[in-house]
Amino acid sequence: MDKSVTQFVNLLKQSDLAALKIFYQQQPEATQTKLQLFLALQASKSTDTFDYFQLLSVKLSDGKRVPLELISQIKNINSLSFFTPLLQTMANFAVQDNKKRNVLHYLFVARGSSECVPFTYLRSLLLFESNLFLPKALIQTESNNLTPLECYLHLNIQGNVLPDHELTAFMALIEIEQSQRPVTSENLTLARTRFQKQLNDFELSEGYIEQKALLLASYYGVSINDIKLNIKF
């Protein structure tokens, strides 16, 4: 076990919140990220202690910005669920790293995950006034000028067909995003190119191909035939 985690565990055993906060705040951001992920791992082991570790995650942060390295580590519904209270503080949903990516950019790409992106969970979060910075995070563009939803359309190559409830939530998120900012239509050409590469590189189901064309058409405001134009299936 890492030395910093070992020290952290020893302080945990003493149940001394003040000492834990001092120790945590003295660590560099890379170590703070490691400790936050450790708390998430412990929380995943038992529902009885989930709330305790989740609250501790927020307490240790003490109202400060989330460690930038943690942003790219939140890649599935389990980690998102654990870190939601932390992300709700200090506008952490909208914090961007050195690639100008926020939590949603990484979550929507979800490389290496076999799960569907939890659009329904995020749509539910948007209904709460406490998530004031979640709509802002939805429209932020990263270094390649892609919003989080565009990152899903361009870069998520898992080939998972969204179930109906996730598809409905995705469409709702499109409306929320585009009520705040106009779509960058120039990105459609790049989206088509990346879709073609995905088709060339992977065996994709007919259902996924049709749904991907539908999502691209819905986001960029064109017909499905326009998406399929010049794409070789």
BELHU-V467293 format. One record per helix or strand of 2 or more residues. SS is the DSSP state (helix for helix, strand for strand). FROM is the first residue (numbers start at 1). LEN is the number of residues. If there is no record, write none. Layout:
SS_FROM_LEN, SS_FROM_LEN
This chain:
helix_3_12, helix_17_10, helix_29_16, helix_47_15, helix_68_4, helix_77_12, helix_92_3, helix_103_7, helix_119_7, helix_134_6, helix_148_8, helix_164_15, helix_187_15, helix_206_15, helix_224_5
